[in-house]
Amino acid sequence: TIFILHPSLDEEAVKANIEKFKGVIENNGGEIENVDVWGKRKLAYEIAKVNEGHYTLINFKSEADLPKELDRVFRITDTVIRHIIINPEN
């Protein structure tokens, strides 16, 4: 999964959000393979009146129902600008 956090967040808030999403994955039976924090980058186009965001990539293995729960958590988290969950095997 890749997600973009709002650029106004400080480093502590970014780390707290990443830990929150890692917790969702682990608490629902997922296994985290890699966490790659790309940092603050310019967006390809403006989203919600912002031009930058904190990018993070998390690779994980899970059962089929975990992505649905993770998607729900991303959607209700105000600091997430965009997210996508992809199955690399497809």
VMD Tcl script that draws the C-alpha trace (Angstrom):
set ca {
  {0.00 0.00 0.00}
  {1.08 3.56 -0.66}
  {-0.42 6.45 1.25}
  {0.12 10.20 1.28}
  {-0.22 12.19 4.49}
  {-1.03 15.91 4.72}
  {2.09 18.12 4.39}
  {1.29 20.15 7.52}
  {2.14 17.18 9.78}
  {5.42 17.26 11.69}
  {7.77 14.26 11.81}
  {6.29 12.96 15.08}
  {2.75 13.01 13.65}
  {3.93 11.27 10.47}
  {5.63 8.54 12.53}
  {2.51 8.16 14.70}
  {0.31 7.72 11.61}
  {2.70 5.14 10.13}
  {2.70 3.20 13.41}
  {-1.11 3.35 13.48}
  {-1.36 1.79 10.01}
  {1.30 -0.81 10.83}
  {-0.74 -1.69 13.91}
  {-3.88 -2.16 11.83}
  {-1.99 -4.55 9.56}
  {-0.39 -6.54 12.40}
  {-3.52 -6.63 14.60}
  {-5.54 -8.11 11.73}
  {-3.12 -10.95 11.02}
  {-0.94 -9.25 8.41}
  {2.81 -9.63 8.13}
  {4.78 -6.47 7.29}
  {7.63 -7.15 4.86}
  {8.95 -3.61 4.31}
  {8.24 -0.01 5.32}
  {9.74 2.62 3.01}
  {9.25 6.25 4.06}
  {9.80 8.41 0.98}
  {9.37 11.69 2.87}
  {7.75 14.90 1.70}
  {7.38 15.10 -2.09}
  {5.57 17.23 -4.60}
  {2.26 15.79 -5.78}
  {1.67 15.21 -9.50}
  {-1.43 17.42 -9.21}
  {-3.16 19.42 -6.49}
  {-5.32 17.42 -4.07}
  {-7.51 19.17 -1.49}
  {-5.66 22.45 -2.12}
  {-2.22 21.02 -1.29}
  {0.74 20.42 -3.60}
  {2.92 18.24 -1.34}
  {2.53 15.23 0.89}
  {4.42 12.72 3.04}
  {4.67 9.48 1.01}
  {5.00 6.05 2.64}
  {5.08 2.57 1.10}
  {4.25 -0.50 3.21}
  {4.61 -3.98 1.72}
  {2.71 -6.67 3.61}
  {1.19 -10.14 3.30}
  {-2.29 -10.84 4.61}
  {-5.54 -12.68 4.25}
  {-8.09 -11.33 1.76}
  {-10.15 -9.38 4.33}
  {-7.33 -7.16 5.69}
  {-7.15 -4.75 2.71}
  {-10.83 -3.91 3.20}
  {-10.25 -3.01 6.88}
  {-7.09 -1.04 6.05}
  {-9.01 0.87 3.36}
  {-11.70 1.72 5.92}
  {-9.09 3.08 8.35}
  {-7.42 5.14 5.59}
  {-10.79 6.65 4.63}
  {-11.69 7.75 8.18}
  {-8.22 9.18 8.93}
  {-8.30 12.92 8.18}
  {-4.54 13.21 7.68}
  {-4.53 10.81 4.69}
  {-4.79 12.68 1.38}
  {-4.65 9.61 -0.90}
  {-4.04 5.89 -0.59}
  {-3.98 2.81 -2.76}
  {-3.75 -0.86 -1.85}
  {-2.39 -3.12 -4.60}
  {-1.92 -6.89 -4.80}
  {1.50 -7.20 -6.52}
  {0.73 -10.78 -7.57}
  {-2.02 -9.66 -9.95}
}
mol new
graphics top color blue
foreach p $ca { graphics top sphere $p radius 0.5 }
foreach p [lrange $ca 0 end-1] q [lrange $ca 1 end] { graphics top cylinder $p $q radius 0.2 }
display resetview
